[in-house]
Amino acid sequence: MAKEQKEMQLLVRREMARRPLDTSMVQVSVSHGVIYLRGTLRAVRGHDLDLEHEINILQTILKQKAGIRDVVSELQTR
């Protein structure tokens, strides 16, 4: 995996960590500047969240980052 792709994955993981989300079952992959989010997303215990809204916020934030061309979310919510 190219260094740029690893750096983008770390950037995505950092952004996800800033939200009250359990992303332990989320896979992040990068291809040509496109971020793919796959897996299951849950709210952290004690937080009542609209997960679809949180996904939209995360996509908006990530699309503003340098080098990221698009974000494809294939996330399931619980």
C-alpha positions in Angstrom: 0.0 0.0 0.0 1.3 3.4 -0.9 2.3 5.8 1.8 -0.3 8.4 0.6 -3.1 5.8 1.0 -2.0 4.9 4.5 -1.9 8.6 5.5 -5.4 9.1 4.1 -6.6 6.1 6.1 -5.1 7.5 9.2 -6.7 10.9 8.5 -10.1 9.2 8.1 -9.7 7.2 11.3 -8.8 10.4 13.2 -11.9 12.2 11.9 -14.1 9.2 12.9 -12.5 9.2 16.3 -13.7 12.8 16.9 -17.3 11.7 16.6 -19.2 9.8 19.3 -19.2 6.7 17.0 -18.2 3.1 17.5 -16.2 2.5 14.3 -14.5 -0.7 15.5 -16.4 -2.7 12.7 -15.7 -0.1 9.9 -13.2 -0.9 7.2 -11.5 2.1 5.5 -9.9 1.7 2.1 -8.5 4.2 -0.3 -8.2 4.0 -4.1 -7.0 6.9 -6.2 -8.2 9.5 -3.7 -11.6 7.9 -3.2 -12.4 6.8 0.4 -14.5 3.6 0.8 -16.2 3.1 4.2 -17.6 -0.4 4.7 -19.0 -2.3 7.7 -21.2 -1.5 10.6 -21.4 1.8 12.4 -22.9 2.2 15.9 -23.4 5.1 18.3 -21.2 5.0 21.4 -23.1 3.8 24.5 -24.9 6.7 26.2 -25.3 8.8 23.0 -28.6 8.9 21.2 -27.6 9.8 17.6 -29.1 9.9 14.1 -26.4 7.7 12.5 -27.4 8.6 9.0 -26.9 12.3 9.8 -23.5 11.5 11.4 -22.5 9.6 8.2 -23.4 12.7 6.2 -21.4 15.0 8.5 -18.4 12.7 8.2 -18.6 12.5 4.4 -18.9 16.3 4.2 -15.8 16.8 6.5 -13.7 14.2 4.6 -14.6 15.7 1.2 -13.0 19.0 2.3 -9.7 17.4 3.0 -6.8 17.7 0.6 -6.3 14.7 -1.7 -9.8 13.2 -1.1 -11.8 13.2 -4.3 -14.9 11.4 -3.0 -16.3 9.3 -0.1 -18.3 6.2 -0.8 -20.2 5.0 2.2 -21.4 1.4 2.3 -22.0 1.5 6.0 -24.8 -0.3 7.8 -26.1 1.3 11.0 -27.2 -0.3 14.3 
